[in-house]
Amino acid sequence: MRGLRSLEVWKLGVVNYIDALKLQEKLALDRKLHKRRDTLLSLQHPPTYTVGKRQTVHNLLIPQSELEAIGAELHYTQRGGDITFHGPRQAILYPIISLRDIGLGARSFVEKIESTMIELAAMYGVKACPGQSGETGVWVGERKIGAIGVRISGGITSHGMAFNIDPDLSYFRHIVPCGIADKDVTSLRRETDAVLPEGEIVQEQLISCFARVFGYNNLIWKEDASVHFDYETE
């Protein structure tokens, strides 16, 4: 009989990007030192552009001085991938997990993240697939619905995936999303004929897809995770 594989899920609501980054760094260190089990952060960000470790800020199409006027921030990160946008009504999952413990390499990890978002889209009758060569993320035809940008250090993951439920897509006009020109960005709202439930329900469905794809069969929900968040980031 297969044993339990546990995953602690923190539901954080809307979190400033820098606060979420500090929390990931703390949890990743704790995971590396075997002080905690695999953890999944579930959250959303205020309007935020992030640039990966290749520092491709040239793919930001407006002057940085104008970001405040559109209500957005810009942050540089150590994740893989190019520039992307995070905002309300976009489901974000940051897995802080040990790849060694679950027997995955980096490529397999990314493929399972792709499968997580593809499975969620399929629940609403939307056929999504991984990008072609050089195209990261998950796509519906020529339109990108989910972004991936991960960091792996010492076998521990951080950063992760962002799935567009119903974000304000106009923010994507100010960047070359993930460095891929001449491609559109889409959302579950735009692609499905189904009536979408509340965003929180869709986000929980994404968590369930993640657990299924990665083989976690014991989810430990931290519904009051904001309390833990305040504590961990002091």
ZAMARGU-4260 file (C-alpha; in steps of 0.2 Angstrom, whole numbers, plus 5000, padded with zeros to 4 digits):
<rodrens>
0) 5000/5000/5000 | 5007/5017/4995 | 5011/5028/5010 | 5006/5046/5013 | 5015/5060/5004
5) 5011/5076/5013 | 5010/5094/5006 | 5007/5109/5017 | 4996/5122/5008 | 4997/5140/5013
10) 4982/5151/5007 | 4989/5168/5008 | 4977/5179/4998 | 4984/5195/4990 | 5002/5197/4995
15) 5015/5210/4990 | 5028/5202/4979 | 5044/5206/4990 | 5035/5199/5005 | 5031/5183/4996
20) 5049/5182/4989 | 5056/5184/5007 | 5044/5170/5013 | 5049/5159/4999 | 5068/5161/5004
25) 5064/5157/5022 | 5054/5142/5018 | 5066/5135/5005 | 5080/5137/5018 | 5070/5128/5031
30) 5066/5114/5018 | 5084/5112/5014 | 5088/5110/5032 | 5074/5097/5034 | 5065/5109/5046
35) 5048/5108/5037 | 5039/5097/5025 | 5035/5101/5006 | 5025/5117/5006 | 5014/5125/4993
40) 5010/5144/4993 | 4994/5149/4985 | 4992/5168/4982 | 4989/5182/4971 | 4999/5198/4969
45) 4995/5216/4966 | 4999/5222/4948 | 5018/5217/4947 | 5030/5215/4933 | 5045/5203/4937
50) 5061/5200/4927 | 5070/5183/4928 | 5089/5181/4931 | 5093/5185/4913 | 5088/5203/4917
55) 5078/5206/4901 | 5071/5222/4906 | 5072/5228/4888 | 5056/5218/4886 | 5047/5231/4897
60) 5039/5242/4883 | 5036/5257/4894 | 5048/5268/4904 | 5050/5262/4922 | 5045/5279/4927
65) 5027/5277/4921 | 5024/5261/4930 | 5017/5270/4945 | 5004/5279/4934 | 4997/5262/4929
70) 4997/5255/4947 | 5011/5242/4944 | 5028/5238/4952 | 5044/5230/4944 | 5055/5218/4953
75) 5070/5208/4948 | 5071/5190/4953 | 5083/5175/4952 | 5070/5163/4944 | 5071/5157/4926
80) 5061/5164/4912 | 5059/5181/4905 | 5048/5196/4910 | 5030/5192/4915 | 5015/5200/4924
85) 5006/5196/4940 | 4990/5203/4946 | 4973/5200/4954 | 4962/5186/4947 | 4978/5176/4942
90) 4981/5160/4952 | 4999/5159/4958 | 5007/5143/4966 | 5024/5143/4973 | 5030/5125/4977
95) 5044/5124/4990 | 5047/5106/4988 | 5062/5094/4988 | 5064/5087/4971 | 5076/5073/4978
100) 5063/5067/4990 | 5050/5065/4976 | 5063/5058/4963 | 5061/5072/4950 | 5074/5081/4939
105) 5072/5099/4934 | 5064/5095/4917 | 5051/5083/4924 | 5047/5096/4937 | 5043/5109/4924
110) 5033/5096/4914 | 5022/5092/4929 | 5019/5111/4932 | 5013/5112/4914 | 5002/5097/4916
115) 4995/5105/4932 | 4989/5120/4922 | 4983/5109/4907 | 4973/5098/4919 | 4964/5114/4926
120) 4960/5121/4909 | 4953/5104/4904 | 4941/5105/4918 | 4933/5120/4909 | 4933/5112/4892
125) 4949/5122/4887 | 4962/5112/4877 | 4979/5119/4883 | 4996/5112/4879 | 5015/5115/4882
130) 5023/5128/4872 | 5033/5124/4856 | 5052/5124/4857 | 5058/5140/4865 | 5040/5144/4871
135) 5039/5142/4890 | 5022/5140/4899 | 5005/5133/4894 | 4996/5139/4878 | 4979/5138/4870
140) 4983/5138/4852 | 4994/5154/4849 | 4988/5162/4866 | 4997/5160/4882 | 4986/5156/4897
145) 4999/5150/4910 | 5017/5156/4914 | 5031/5146/4922 | 5047/5153/4930 | 5056/5142/4943
150) 5071/5142/4954 | 5080/5126/4960 | 5094/5128/4973 | 5101/5113/4982 | 5087/5102/4975
155) 5073/5114/4983 | 5061/5123/4972 | 5054/5141/4973 | 5044/5152/4962 | 5032/5142/4951
160) 5017/5145/4940 | 5004/5159/4936 | 4988/5154/4928 | 4977/5167/4921 | 4959/5165/4928
165) 4952/5183/4923 | 4966/5196/4925 | 4966/5213/4917 | 4975/5208/4901 | 4979/5226/4896
170) 4994/5225/4908 | 5002/5212/4896 | 5002/5226/4882 | 5016/5234/4891 | 5028/5220/4890
175) 5034/5206/4878 | 5027/5192/4888 | 5041/5179/4893 | 5051/5187/4879 | 5040/5180/4865
180) 5035/5193/4853 | 5020/5192/4841 | 5010/5180/4853 | 4994/5185/4863 | 4990/5182/4881
185) 4973/5174/4886 | 4963/5169/4901 | 4952/5155/4907 | 4937/5168/4906 | 4941/5172/4888
190) 4943/5154/4882 | 4929/5144/4891 | 4911/5143/4888 | 4908/5138/4905 | 4902/5149/4919
195) 4917/5152/4931 | 4915/5150/4949 | 4923/5162/4961 | 4942/5164/4959 | 4946/5157/4975
200) 4937/5141/4970 | 4947/5140/4954 | 4963/5143/4964 | 4958/5128/4975 | 4955/5117/4960
205) 4973/5122/4953 | 4980/5116/4970 | 4970/5100/4968 | 4977/5097/4951 | 4995/5101/4957
210) 4993/5088/4971 | 4986/5075/4959 | 5000/5077/4946 | 5014/5077/4959 | 5007/5063/4969
215) 5003/5071/4985 | 4989/5062/4994 | 4988/5071/5011 | 4985/5090/5010 | 4987/5100/5026
220) 4978/5116/5024 | 4983/5132/5032 | 4968/5142/5031 | 4975/5155/5043 | 4991/5156/5033
225) 4992/5175/5034 | 4996/5173/5053 | 5010/5161/5049 | 5015/5173/5035 | 5017/5188/5047
230) 5027/5177/5058 | 5039/5170/5045 | 5043/5187/5037 | 5047/5197/5053
</rodrens>
